Amino acid sequence: ASWDAFEAQLRATGFFEGAAPGSEEERRRLALARARFDERARGVGGVRGAAAAAIRSVAAAPPAAPPAALLERASELVAHWSAPAAHSAVAPPSLAADAAAGLRDAVDALDGALATTAAEPLDGRERARALLLRATARLELGDPRGATADSRAAVVSAPHGSAAWLRAHVKLGHALERLGELRASVAEGYRPALEHDPGNAVIRSYHDSAVARANAPTAAPTVGDDDLMADPEVMSLASTMASQLLANPAMLAQVYAMFPDGMDGADAAQLAALASHLEGAAAPLLPASSGEDPASRLIDKVD
């Protein structure tokens, strides 16, 4: 017999009674029925035997938890396993294995509570609460991108101006900060919440901190000696300058005048190494241990 005939027999016997079409409960019963049908296909009993076994399985298996119960269970898990609230810019500490497992269980429960096919879907406020709880868990689990998506959805679900709406904006700011998007955290997260509740010192502290970090000057990129030596234009210019320097004793004297107390070994070594590199010499012009006047040695070289 085909699967369609098997399913029709189950429906005729009341197997799906009480399970709304498209609901989680209907999908659960279909999965049980399919498992029994596959057993029959492998030769374990006949169609009638498989149908009877499927009915017995549904009777023994616990029904799927309603979204409201899943939400409450997830709320308990997040409250128990999440760390105390910290500034959003600080990365979450490494979670203990049991804390990470507890928060993942919370995310799984919230996935079920937020399922659009649930027989009793959450209303706007409950949905916003579930999204905020999942955003918190995801942020702690190191998933700021998922937390950002949940926070944005919570902003839409929560009634405008409600406590959940304010928390959704703050959580969105936290998640965007964790992603390094400081200006977006202010524009999308903290600023709308602060405009609605300008006297809230906590939200203002988040807002002002993010603004300060977004406007902080960034350090200019540094260029190493190796980067300069690898640039053909820089090397060409340096070679020309070195040739002019070596051909002009007066310029050499000016270079030496930059060291009124004389060049120490390190200064002499650096100058000699540069000249050796630019001229392609096999050995440095000035040994680092030379006690002679470095400028006079360079002048002697030119003469």
Sequence and secondary structure as in RCSB ss.txt:
>XXXX:A:sequence
ASWDAFEAQLRATGFFEGAAPGSEEERRRLALARARFDERARGVGGVRGAAAAAIRSVAAAPPAAPPAALLERAS
ELVAHWSAPAAHSAVAPPSLAADAAAGLRDAVDALDGALATTAAEPLDGRERARALLLRATARLELGDPRGATAD
SRAAVVSAPHGSAAWLRAHVKLGHALERLGELRASVAEGYRPALEHDPGNAVIRSYHDSAVARANAPTAAPTVGD
DDLMADPEVMSLASTMASQLLANPAMLAQVYAMFPDGMDGADAAQLAALASHLEGAAAPLLPASSGEDPASRLID
KVD
>XXXX:A:secstr
  HHHHHHHHHHTTTTTT  TTSHHHHHHHHHHHHHHHHHHTTSS HHHHHHHHHHHHHHS     HHHHHHHHH
HHHHHHS     TTS      HHHHHHHHHHHHHHHHHT TT SS   HHHHHHHHHHHHHHHHHTT HHHHHHH
HHHHHHHS TTSHHHHHHHHHHHHHHHHTT HHHIIIIIIHHHHHH TT HHHHHHHHHHHHHHHS        H
HHHHT HHHHHHHHHHHHHHHT HHHHHHHHHT TT   HHHHHHHHHHHHHHHT SS SS TT  S HHHHHHH
HH 
